Amino acid sequence: MPVPEVGYRLVWDRMTSALAGLSAVASPTAKALRDLCRRVGAAPMRALFEGVCGPLAQPVTPGVRFGCYRTVSFDGCSSLKVPDTGRNRAWLDRLAHGGYPQLELMSLVETGTRAMIGAVFGPTATGETEYAKRLLHLLRPDMLVLWDKGFDGNDFLPAVTGTGAQILGRLRSNRRAPILSRLADGSYLSVIGTVNVRVVDAQITVTSPSPSRPPATR
C-alpha cells in the first residue's frame, strides 16, 4: 500500500527498480494499480504483517529485559482519521462536529526495539481494554507487561495474568486498593479483582535541562 506522499506509481517503480530493463516487467498506470489494490483487498497486507511482526530482541540486546523477562507494552491511539466515505461512516460513525471518522488502534510492542508484536483496530467506542484482550494470545510467560493507568480493570488483570505473563503498571488515581499487609520498604500487598498485587506508592520528578520548563511531577 502506498503512503499518501508517494503514490502507487512511485511505489511500483521502487519495488521493481532491480528489474529495470527486463521485457517481462509490466508498467501499469497508477489507476490500474489502484483498481488492482481494491480488487485484492487487505488480505495480502494482513499476511505480510503477520509474517514479519513479533519480538526482535536477542538475549543480549540492551534495554529490553528486566531480569529474565522480556518487557512489552500495550499502546493505544484513538485519533487516527480515515477517509469520509459511506462505508467508513457505517462502520466507524462520523464525529458529531462533522469531522472525519476515527478509528482506535491498539498494539502490543516490544519495548526498546519498538517491534510490533500485534495490532488490532476498530471503532473508538469499543474501548482500549476490549481491543487489548484480542492481543492476549500473543503474551508469553517470559514477558513483563508494562502499561499506563486505565488498564487496571478488575476483569482485564485476571485475563492478562491468566496467560502466565507478569504485569507492572500505574493505577488510576481513584483506585483504592485495600492494604492487606504492609512491607518493610513501604509497599503493601493488596488485591485487584481476583489478582494478588504489590502496590508501590511513588512520586517521580523529571527535571528538564531547559530552564524555561518547570519540573514535571507525577
FIKOLZA-1660 file (N, C-alpha, C; in steps of 0.1 Angstrom, whole numbers, plus 5000, padded with zeros to 4 digits):
% residues 218
   i   px   py   pz ch aa at
   1 5008 4988 5000  A  M  N
   1 5000 5000 5000  A  M CA
   1 5009 5012 5000  A  M  C
   2 5006 5022 4992  A  P  N
   2 5014 5034 4991  A  P CA
   2 5011 5044 5003  A  P  C
   3 5021 5052 5006  A  V  N
   3 5018 5062 5016  A  V CA
   3 5014 5075 5008  A  V  C
   4 5006 5084 5015  A  P  N
   4 5000 5095 5007  A  P CA
   4 5010 5103 4999  A  P  C
   5 5022 5106 5004  A  E  N
   5 5031 5115 4997  A  E CA
   5 5039 5108 4986  A  E  C
   6 5037 5094 4985  A  V  N
   6 5044 5087 4974  A  V CA
   6 5036 5083 4963  A  V  C
   7 5025 5076 4965  A  G  N
   7 5016 5072 4954  A  G CA
   7 5019 5058 4949  A  G  C
   8 5009 5053 4942  A  Y  N
   8 5010 5039 4937  A  Y CA
   8 5021 5037 4927  A  Y  C
   9 5022 5047 4918  A  R  N
   9 5032 5045 4907  A  R CA
   9 5047 5045 4912  A  R  C
  10 5050 5054 4921  A  L  N
  10 5063 5055 4926  A  L CA
  10 5067 5043 4935  A  L  C
  11 5057 5038 4942  A  V  N
  11 5059 5026 4950  A  V CA
  11 5062 5014 4941  A  V  C
  12 5055 5013 4929  A  W  N
  12 5058 5003 4920  A  W CA
  12 5072 5004 4914  A  W  C
  13 5076 5016 4910  A  D  N
  13 5089 5018 4905  A  D CA
  13 5100 5014 4915  A  D  C
  14 5098 5017 4927  A  R  N
  14 5108 5014 4937  A  R CA
  14 5109 4998 4939  A  R  C
  15 5097 4992 4939  A  M  N
  15 5097 4978 4941  A  M CA
  15 5103 4970 4929  A  M  C
  16 5103 4975 4917  A  T  N
  16 5107 4968 4906  A  T CA
  16 5120 4975 4900  A  T  C
  17 5127 4983 4908  A  S  N
  17 5139 4990 4903  A  S CA
  17 5150 4981 4899  A  S  C
  18 5151 4970 4907  A  A  N
  18 5162 4960 4904  A  A CA
  18 5159 4952 4891  A  A  C
  19 5147 4953 4886  A  L  N
  19 5143 4945 4874  A  L CA
  19 5142 4954 4862  A  L  C
  20 5147 4966 4863  A  A  N
  20 5146 4976 4852  A  A CA
  20 5153 4970 4839  A  A  C
  21 5147 4972 4828  A  G  N
  21 5153 4967 4815  A  G CA
  21 5148 4954 4811  A  G  C
  22 5141 4946 4820  A  L  N
  22 5136 4933 4816  A  L CA
  22 5122 4935 4809  A  L  C
  23 5121 4928 4798  A  S  N
  23 5109 4930 4790  A  S CA
  23 5097 4924 4797  A  S  C
  24 5099 4915 4806  A  A  N
  24 5087 4908 4813  A  A CA
  24 5081 4917 4824  A  A  C
  25 5088 4928 4827  A  V  N
  25 5083 4936 4838  A  V CA
  25 5072 4946 4833  A  V  C
  26 5060 4945 4838  A  A  N
  26 5049 4954 4834  A  A CA
  26 5051 4968 4839  A  A  C
  27 5044 4977 4832  A  S  N
  27 5045 4991 4836  A  S CA
  27 5031 4997 4837  A  S  C
  28 5023 4993 4848  A  P  N
  28 5009 4997 4849  A  P CA
  28 5008 5011 4853  A  P  C
  29 4996 5017 4850  A  T  N
  29 4993 5030 4853  A  T CA
  29 4989 5031 4868  A  T  C
  30 4989 5043 4873  A  A  N
  30 4985 5045 4887  A  A CA
  30 4971 5040 4889  A  A  C
  31 4962 5043 4879  A  K  N
  31 4948 5038 4881  A  K CA
  31 4947 5023 4880  A  K  C
  32 4955 5017 4872  A  A  N
  32 4954 5002 4872  A  A CA
  32 4959 4996 4885  A  A  C
  33 4969 5002 4891  A  L  N
  33 4974 4997 4904  A  L CA
  33 4964 5000 4915  A  L  C
  34 4957 5011 4914  A  R  N
  34 4947 5014 4924  A  R CA
  34 4935 5004 4923  A  R  C
  35 4931 5002 4911  A  D  N
  35 4919 4992 4909  A  D CA
  35 4923 4978 4913  A  D  C
  36 4936 4974 4910  A  L  N
  36 4940 4961 4914  A  L CA
  36 4940 4960 4930  A  L  C
  37 4945 4970 4936  A  C  N
  37 4946 4970 4951  A  C CA
  37 4932 4969 4957  A  C  C
  38 4922 4975 4951  A  R  N
  38 4908 4974 4956  A  R CA
  38 4903 4960 4953  A  R  C
  39 4906 4954 4942  A  R  N
  39 4901 4940 4940  A  R CA
  39 4907 4930 4949  A  R  C
  40 4920 4932 4952  A  V  N
  40 4927 4922 4960  A  V CA
  40 4923 4924 4975  A  V  C
  41 4921 4936 4979  A  G  N
  41 4917 4938 4993  A  G CA
  41 4929 4938 5003  A  G  C
  42 4925 4937 5016  A  A  N
  42 4935 4938 5026  A  A CA
  42 4943 4925 5029  A  A  C
  43 4939 4914 5023  A  A  N
  43 4944 4901 5027  A  A CA
  43 4959 4900 5025  A  A  C
  44 4965 4905 5014  A  P  N
  44 4980 4904 5013  A  P CA
  44 4987 4912 5024  A  P  C
  45 4982 4924 5027  A  M  N
  45 4988 4932 5037  A  M CA
  45 4988 4926 5051  A  M  C
  46 4976 4919 5053  A  R  N
  46 4975 4912 5066  A  R CA
  46 4985 4900 5067  A  R  C
  47 4986 4893 5056  A  A  N
  47 4995 4882 5056  A  A CA
  47 5010 4887 5057  A  A  C
  48 5013 4898 5051  A  L  N
  48 5027 4904 5052  A  L CA
  48 5029 4908 5067  A  L  C
  49 5019 4915 5073  A  F  N
  49 5021 4919 5087  A  F CA
  49 5023 4907 5096  A  F  C
  50 5015 4897 5095  A  E  N
  50 5015 4885 5104  A  E CA
  50 5029 4878 5101  A  E  C
  51 5034 4879 5090  A  G  N
  51 5047 4872 5087  A  G CA
  51 5059 4879 5093  A  G  C
  52 5059 4892 5094  A  V  N
  52 5070 4900 5099  A  V CA
  52 5069 4905 5113  A  V  C
  53 5057 4905 5119  A  C  N
  53 5056 4910 5133  A  C CA
  53 5061 4900 5143  A  C  C
  54 5064 4905 5155  A  G  N
  54 5070 4897 5165  A  G CA
  54 5082 4903 5172  A  G  C
  55 5086 4898 5184  A  P  N
  55 5097 4904 5191  A  P CA
  55 5110 4902 5182  A  P  C
  56 5119 4912 5184  A  L  N
  56 5132 4912 5177  A  L CA
  56 5144 4911 5186  A  L  C
  57 5142 4914 5198  A  A  N
  57 5154 4915 5207  A  A CA
  57 5160 4901 5209  A  A  C
  58 5173 4901 5209  A  Q  N
  58 5181 4889 5213  A  Q CA
  58 5184 4889 5228  A  Q  C
  59 5188 4878 5234  A  P  N
  59 5191 4877 5248  A  P CA
  59 5200 4888 5253  A  P  C
  60 5210 4892 5244  A  V  N
  60 5220 4902 5248  A  V CA
  60 5216 4916 5244  A  V  C
  61 5204 4918 5238  A  T  N
  61 5200 4932 5234  A  T CA
  61 5198 4940 5246  A  T  C
  62 5204 4952 5248  A  P  N
  62 5203 4960 5260  A  P CA
  62 5189 4968 5260  A  P  C
  63 5184 4970 5272  A  G  N
  63 5172 4978 5273  A  G CA
  63 5159 4971 5270  A  G  C
  64 5158 4958 5269  A  V  N
  64 5146 4951 5265  A  V CA
  64 5142 4941 5275  A  V  C
  65 5149 4939 5286  A  R  N
  65 5146 4929 5296  A  R CA
  65 5148 4935 5310  A  R  C
  66 5139 4929 5319  A  F  N
  66 5140 4931 5333  A  F CA
  66 5142 4918 5339  A  F  C
  67 5155 4915 5343  A  G  N
  67 5158 4902 5348  A  G CA
  67 5156 4892 5337  A  G  C
  68 5148 4881 5339  A  C  N
  68 5146 4871 5329  A  C CA
  68 5134 4874 5320  A  C  C
  69 5128 4886 5322  A  Y  N
  69 5115 4889 5315  A  Y CA
  69 5118 4898 5303  A  Y  C
  70 5111 4896 5292  A  R  N
  70 5111 4905 5280  A  R CA
  70 5100 4915 5283  A  R  C
  71 5103 4928 5282  A  T  N
  71 5094 4938 5285  A  T CA
  71 5086 4942 5273  A  T  C
  72 5073 4942 5274  A  V  N
  72 5064 4945 5263  A  V CA
  72 5053 4955 5269  A  V  C
  73 5046 4962 5260  A  S  N
  73 5036 4972 5264  A  S CA
  73 5025 4973 5255  A  S  C
  74 5013 4975 5260  A  F  N
  74 5001 4979 5252  A  F CA
  74 5001 4993 5250  A  F  C
  75 4998 4997 5238  A  D  N
  75 4998 5012 5234  A  D CA
  75 4986 5014 5225  A  D  C
  76 4978 5024 5228  A  G  N
  76 4966 5027 5220  A  G CA
  76 4966 5041 5215  A  G  C
  77 4959 5043 5204  A  C  N
  77 4957 5056 5198  A  C CA
  77 4943 5057 5192  A  C  C
  78 4936 5067 5196  A  S  N
  78 4922 5069 5192  A  S CA
  78 4920 5081 5183  A  S  C
  79 4930 5087 5178  A  S  N
  79 4929 5099 5170  A  S CA
  79 4932 5097 5155  A  S  C
  80 4932 5085 5150  A  L  N
  80 4936 5082 5136  A  L CA
  80 4923 5085 5128  A  L  C
  81 4925 5093 5118  A  K  N
  81 4914 5096 5109  A  K CA
  81 4914 5088 5096  A  K  C
  82 4902 5085 5091  A  V  N
  82 4901 5077 5079  A  V CA
  82 4893 5085 5069  A  V  C
  83 4893 5082 5056  A  P  N
  83 4885 5089 5046  A  P CA
  83 4870 5089 5049  A  P  C
  84 4864 5100 5047  A  D  N
  84 4850 5102 5050  A  D CA
  84 4841 5096 5039  A  D  C
  85 4840 5083 5039  A  T  N
  85 4832 5076 5029  A  T CA
  85 4820 5069 5035  A  T  C
  86 4811 5065 5027  A  G  N
  86 4799 5059 5033  A  G CA
  86 4802 5046 5040  A  G  C
  87 4811 5038 5035  A  R  N
  87 4815 5025 5042  A  R CA
  87 4821 5028 5055  A  R  C
  88 4830 5038 5056  A  N  N
  88 4837 5041 5068  A  N CA
  88 4827 5047 5079  A  N  C
  89 4818 5056 5074  A  R  N
  89 4808 5061 5083  A  R CA
  89 4799 5051 5089  A  R  C
  90 4796 5041 5081  A  A  N
  90 4787 5030 5085  A  A CA
  90 4794 5021 5096  A  A  C
  91 4807 5020 5095  A  W  N
  91 4815 5012 5104  A  W CA
  91 4819 5019 5116  A  W  C
  92 4825 5031 5114  A  L  N
  92 4831 5039 5125  A  L CA
  92 4823 5050 5130  A  L  C
  93 4812 5054 5122  A  D  N
  93 4804 5066 5125  A  D CA
  93 4813 5079 5122  A  D  C
  94 4806 5090 5123  A  R  N
  94 4813 5102 5120  A  R CA
  94 4812 5111 5132  A  R  C
  95 4823 5119 5134  A  L  N
  95 4823 5128 5146  A  L CA
  95 4811 5137 5146  A  L  C
  96 4806 5140 5158  A  A  N
  96 4794 5148 5160  A  A CA
  96 4796 5162 5153  A  A  C
  97 4808 5168 5154  A  H  N
  97 4811 5181 5148  A  H CA
  97 4814 5181 5133  A  H  C
  98 4812 5169 5127  A  G  N
  98 4814 5169 5112  A  G CA
  98 4827 5165 5108  A  G  C
  99 4836 5161 5117  A  G  N
  99 4850 5157 5113  A  G CA
  99 4850 5144 5106  A  G  C
 100 4862 5140 5103  A  Y  N
 100 4864 5127 5096  A  Y CA
 100 4862 5115 5106  A  Y  C
 101 4857 5104 5101  A  P  N
 101 4856 5092 5110  A  P CA
 101 4870 5089 5116  A  P  C
 102 4870 5084 5129  A  Q  N
 102 4882 5080 5135  A  Q CA
 102 4881 5065 5140  A  Q  C
 103 4893 5059 5140  A  L  N
 103 4894 5045 5145  A  L CA
 103 4904 5044 5156  A  L  C
 104 4902 5034 5164  A  E  N
 104 4911 5031 5175  A  E CA
 104 4921 5021 5171  A  E  C
 105 4933 5023 5174  A  L  N
 105 4944 5013 5171  A  L CA
 105 4950 5009 5185  A  L  C
 106 4951 4996 5187  A  M  N
 106 4957 4991 5199  A  M CA
 106 4968 4981 5194  A  M  C
 107 4980 4983 5200  A  S  N
 107 4991 4975 5196  A  S CA
 107 4998 4969 5208  A  S  C
 108 5005 4958 5206  A  L  N
 108 5014 4952 5216  A  L CA
 108 5028 4953 5211  A  L  C
 109 5037 4960 5217  A  V  N
 109 5050 4962 5212  A  V CA
 109 5061 4958 5222  A  V  C
 110 5072 4955 5217  A  E  N
 110 5084 4951 5225  A  E CA
 110 5091 4964 5228  A  E  C
 111 5093 4967 5241  A  T  N
 111 5099 4980 5245  A  T CA
 111 5114 4979 5241  A  T  C
 112 5120 4990 5239  A  G  N
 112 5134 4990 5235  A  G CA
 112 5136 4990 5220  A  G  C
 113 5131 4979 5214  A  T  N
 113 5132 4978 5199  A  T CA
 113 5120 4984 5192  A  T  C
 114 5109 4986 5199  A  R  N
 114 5097 4991 5194  A  R CA
 114 5091 4981 5183  A  R  C
 115 5095 4969 5183  A  A  N
 115 5090 4959 5174  A  A CA
 115 5075 4957 5176  A  A  C
 116 5067 4956 5166  A  M  N
 116 5053 4954 5167  A  M CA
 116 5050 4939 5168  A  M  C
 117 5044 4935 5179  A  I  N
 117 5041 4921 5181  A  I CA
 117 5027 4918 5176  A  I  C
 118 5018 4927 5177  A  G  N
 118 5004 4925 5172  A  G CA
 118 4997 4938 5173  A  G  C
 119 4986 4939 5165  A  A  N
 119 4978 4951 5165  A  A CA
 119 4964 4948 5160  A  A  C
 120 4954 4955 5166  A  V  N
 120 4940 4954 5162  A  V CA
 120 4935 4969 5161  A  V  C
 121 4924 4970 5154  A  F  N
 121 4918 4984 5153  A  F CA
 121 4903 4982 5150  A  F  C
 122 4896 4994 5153  A  G  N
 122 4881 4994 5151  A  G CA
 122 4875 5007 5156  A  G  C
 123 4862 5007 5158  A  P  N
 123 4855 5019 5163  A  P CA
 123 4861 5024 5176  A  P  C
 124 4861 5037 5178  A  T  N
 124 4867 5042 5191  A  T CA
 124 4857 5039 5203  A  T  C
 125 4845 5036 5200  A  A  N
 125 4835 5034 5211  A  A CA
 125 4838 5021 5218  A  A  C
 126 4846 5012 5213  A  T  N
 126 4848 4999 5219  A  T CA
 126 4856 4999 5231  A  T  C
 127 4866 5008 5232  A  G  N
 127 4875 5009 5244  A  G CA
 127 4888 5002 5243  A  G  C
 128 4898 5007 5250  A  E  N
 128 4912 5002 5249  A  E CA
 128 4913 4988 5254  A  E  C
 129 4908 4985 5266  A  T  N
 129 4910 4972 5271  A  T CA
 129 4903 4961 5263  A  T  C
 130 4892 4964 5257  A  E  N
 130 4885 4954 5249  A  E CA
 130 4893 4950 5237  A  E  C
 131 4900 4960 5231  A  Y  N
 131 4909 4957 5220  A  Y CA
 131 4921 4950 5225  A  Y  C
 132 4927 4954 5237  A  A  N
 132 4939 4947 5242  A  A CA
 132 4936 4932 5245  A  A  C
 133 4924 4929 5248  A  K  N
 133 4920 4915 5251  A  K CA
 133 4922 4906 5238  A  K  C
 134 4921 4912 5227  A  R  N
 134 4922 4905 5214  A  R CA
 134 4937 4902 5211  A  R  C
 135 4946 4908 5219  A  L  N
 135 4960 4905 5217  A  L CA
 135 4966 4896 5228  A  L  C
 136 4958 4892 5237  A  L  N
 136 4964 4884 5249  A  L CA
 136 4970 4871 5245  A  L  C
 137 4965 4866 5233  A  H  N
 137 4971 4853 5229  A  H CA
 137 4986 4854 5225  A  H  C
 138 4991 4866 5224  A  L  N
 138 5005 4869 5220  A  L CA
 138 5014 4870 5232  A  L  C
 139 5008 4870 5244  A  L  N
 139 5016 4871 5256  A  L CA
 139 5022 4858 5259  A  L  C
 140 5034 4858 5266  A  R  N
 140 5041 4846 5270  A  R CA
 140 5045 4847 5284  A  R  C
 141 5047 4835 5291  A  P  N
 141 5052 4836 5305  A  P CA
 141 5065 4843 5307  A  P  C
 142 5073 4845 5297  A  D  N
 142 5086 4851 5299  A  D CA
 142 5085 4866 5296  A  D  C
 143 5073 4872 5296  A  M  N
 143 5070 4886 5293  A  M CA
 143 5066 4894 5305  A  M  C
 144 5071 4906 5306  A  L  N
 144 5066 4915 5317  A  L CA
 144 5059 4926 5309  A  L  C
 145 5046 4927 5312  A  V  N
 145 5037 4937 5305  A  V CA
 145 5037 4950 5313  A  V  C
 146 5041 4961 5306  A  L  N
 146 5041 4974 5312  A  L CA
 146 5029 4982 5306  A  L  C
 147 5022 4989 5315  A  W  N
 147 5011 4998 5309  A  W CA
 147 5009 5010 5318  A  W  C
 148 5002 5020 5312  A  D  N
 148 4999 5032 5319  A  D CA
 148 4985 5030 5326  A  D  C
 149 4981 5040 5333  A  K  N
 149 4968 5038 5340  A  K CA
 149 4957 5037 5330  A  K  C
 150 4946 5030 5335  A  G  N
 150 4935 5027 5326  A  G CA
 150 4934 5013 5322  A  G  C
 151 4944 5005 5324  A  F  N
 151 4944 4991 5321  A  F CA
 151 4942 4982 5334  A  F  C
 152 4939 4988 5345  A  D  N
 152 4938 4981 5358  A  D CA
 152 4924 4976 5361  A  D  C
 153 4916 4973 5351  A  G  N
 153 4903 4968 5353  A  G CA
 153 4902 4955 5360  A  G  C
 154 4892 4953 5368  A  N  N
 154 4891 4940 5376  A  N CA
 154 4890 4928 5367  A  N  C
 155 4885 4930 5355  A  D  N
 155 4884 4918 5346  A  D CA
 155 4896 4917 5337  A  D  C
 156 4903 4928 5334  A  F  N
 156 4914 4928 5325  A  F CA
 156 4926 4922 5331  A  F  C
 157 4929 4925 5344  A  L  N
 157 4941 4919 5350  A  L CA
 157 4941 4904 5351  A  L  C
 158 4930 4898 5355  A  P  N
 158 4930 4883 5355  A  P CA
 158 4932 4877 5341  A  P  C
 159 4927 4884 5331  A  A  N
 159 4928 4879 5317  A  A CA
 159 4943 4879 5313  A  A  C
 160 4950 4890 5318  A  V  N
 160 4965 4891 5314  A  V CA
 160 4973 4880 5322  A  V  C
 161 4970 4880 5335  A  T  N
 161 4978 4871 5344  A  T CA
 161 4975 4856 5340  A  T  C
 162 4963 4854 5334  A  G  N
 162 4960 4840 5330  A  G CA
 162 4969 4835 5319  A  G  C
 163 4976 4844 5312  A  T  N
 163 4985 4840 5301  A  T CA
 163 4998 4835 5307  A  T  C
 164 5000 4838 5320  A  G  N
 164 5013 4835 5326  A  G CA
 164 5023 4847 5326  A  G  C
 165 5020 4858 5319  A  A  N
 165 5028 4869 5318  A  A CA
 165 5027 4877 5332  A  A  C
 166 5038 4884 5335  A  Q  N
 166 5038 4893 5347  A  Q CA
 166 5034 4907 5343  A  Q  C
 167 5030 4915 5352  A  I  N
 167 5025 4928 5349  A  I CA
 167 5031 4939 5358  A  I  C
 168 5033 4951 5353  A  L  N
 168 5038 4962 5361  A  L CA
 168 5031 4975 5354  A  L  C
 169 5023 4982 5362  A  G  N
 169 5017 4993 5356  A  G CA
 169 5012 5003 5367  A  G  C
 170 5008 5015 5362  A  R  N
 170 5002 5025 5370  A  R CA
 170 4987 5022 5373  A  R  C
 171 4983 5026 5385  A  L  N
 171 4969 5025 5389  A  L CA
 171 4962 5039 5387  A  L  C
 172 4949 5039 5384  A  R  N
 172 4942 5051 5383  A  R CA
 172 4941 5058 5397  A  R  C
 173 4940 5071 5397  A  S  N
 173 4941 5079 5409  A  S CA
 173 4929 5076 5418  A  S  C
 174 4918 5071 5412  A  N  N
 174 4906 5068 5421  A  N CA
 174 4905 5054 5425  A  N  C
 175 4916 5046 5422  A  R  N
 175 4917 5032 5426  A  R CA
 175 4921 5032 5441  A  R  C
 176 4913 5025 5449  A  R  N
 176 4916 5024 5463  A  R CA
 176 4918 5009 5466  A  R  C
 177 4930 5004 5465  A  A  N
 177 4933 4990 5467  A  A CA
 177 4934 4988 5482  A  A  C
 178 4928 4978 5488  A  P  N
 178 4929 4975 5502  A  P CA
 178 4943 4971 5506  A  P  C
 179 4947 4975 5518  A  I  N
 179 4960 4972 5523  A  I CA
 179 4959 4959 5531  A  I  C
 180 4964 4948 5526  A  L  N
 180 4964 4935 5532  A  L CA
 180 4976 4933 5541  A  L  C
 181 4987 4937 5537  A  S  N
 181 4999 4935 5545  A  S CA
 181 5009 4946 5541  A  S  C
 182 5014 4954 5551  A  R  N
 182 5024 4964 5548  A  R CA
 182 5038 4958 5549  A  R  C
 183 5047 4961 5538  A  L  N
 183 5060 4955 5538  A  L CA
 183 5070 4965 5543  A  L  C
 184 5082 4960 5546  A  A  N
 184 5092 4968 5552  A  A CA
 184 5097 4980 5544  A  A  C
 185 5096 4979 5531  A  D  N
 185 5100 4990 5522  A  D CA
 185 5089 5001 5520  A  D  C
 186 5078 4999 5526  A  G  N
 186 5067 5009 5525  A  G CA
 186 5056 5005 5515  A  G  C
 187 5059 4995 5506  A  S  N
 187 5049 4990 5497  A  S CA
 187 5040 4981 5505  A  S  C
 188 5029 4977 5498  A  Y  N
 188 5020 4968 5505  A  Y CA
 188 5013 4958 5496  A  Y  C
 189 5009 4947 5501  A  L  N
 189 5002 4936 5494  A  L CA
 189 4987 4940 5493  A  L  C
 190 4981 4937 5482  A  S  N
 190 4967 4940 5480  A  S CA
 190 4961 4931 5470  A  S  C
 191 4949 4933 5466  A  V  N
 191 4942 4925 5456  A  V CA
 191 4933 4934 5447  A  V  C
 192 4934 4932 5434  A  I  N
 192 4926 4939 5425  A  I CA
 192 4918 4928 5417  A  I  C
 193 4905 4928 5419  A  G  N
 193 4896 4918 5413  A  G CA
 193 4900 4905 5420  A  G  C
 194 4905 4895 5413  A  T  N
 194 4910 4883 5419  A  T CA
 194 4925 4881 5418  A  T  C
 195 4932 4892 5415  A  V  N
 195 4947 4891 5413  A  V CA
 195 4954 4897 5425  A  V  C
 196 4962 4890 5431  A  N  N
 196 4971 4895 5442  A  N CA
 196 4982 4904 5436  A  N  C
 197 4983 4916 5442  A  V  N
 197 4993 4925 5436  A  V CA
 197 5001 4931 5448  A  V  C
 198 5012 4937 5444  A  R  N
 198 5020 4945 5453  A  R CA
 198 5020 4960 5448  A  R  C
 199 5016 4969 5457  A  V  N
 199 5014 4983 5454  A  V CA
 199 5025 4991 5459  A  V  C
 200 5031 4999 5451  A  V  N
 200 5042 5008 5455  A  V CA
 200 5038 5023 5452  A  V  C
 201 5037 5030 5463  A  D  N
 201 5034 5045 5462  A  D CA
 201 5047 5052 5459  A  D  C
 202 5047 5059 5448  A  A  N
 202 5059 5066 5444  A  A CA
 202 5056 5080 5438  A  A  C
 203 5065 5089 5440  A  Q  N
 203 5064 5102 5433  A  Q CA
 203 5077 5104 5425  A  Q  C
 204 5075 5106 5412  A  I  N
 204 5086 5107 5403  A  I CA
 204 5087 5121 5397  A  I  C
 205 5098 5127 5399  A  T  N
 205 5101 5141 5394  A  T CA
 205 5111 5141 5383  A  T  C
 206 5107 5146 5372  A  V  N
 206 5115 5147 5360  A  V CA
 206 5119 5162 5358  A  V  C
 207 5132 5164 5359  A  T  N
 207 5137 5178 5357  A  T CA
 207 5142 5180 5343  A  T  C
 208 5137 5190 5336  A  S  N
 208 5141 5193 5323  A  S CA
 208 5154 5201 5323  A  S  C
 209 5163 5198 5313  A  P  N
 209 5175 5206 5312  A  P CA
 209 5173 5220 5308  A  P  C
 210 5161 5223 5302  A  S  N
 210 5157 5237 5298  A  S CA
 210 5152 5245 5310  A  S  C
 211 5158 5256 5313  A  P  N
 211 5154 5264 5324  A  P CA
 211 5140 5270 5322  A  P  C
 212 5135 5270 5310  A  S  N
 212 5122 5276 5307  A  S CA
 212 5110 5267 5310  A  S  C
 213 5113 5254 5313  A  R  N
 213 5103 5244 5315  A  R CA
 213 5104 5239 5330  A  R  C
 214 5093 5240 5337  A  P  N
 214 5093 5236 5351  A  P CA
 214 5094 5221 5353  A  P  C
 215 5099 5215 5364  A  P  N
 215 5099 5201 5366  A  P CA
 215 5085 5195 5365  A  P  C
 216 5084 5183 5360  A  A  N
 216 5072 5175 5359  A  A CA
 216 5072 5165 5370  A  A  C
 217 5061 5165 5378  A  T  N
 217 5060 5155 5389  A  T CA
 217 5047 5147 5387  A  T  C
 218 5048 5134 5390  A  R  N
 218 5036 5126 5390  A  R CA
 218 5037 5115 5400  A  R  C
% end
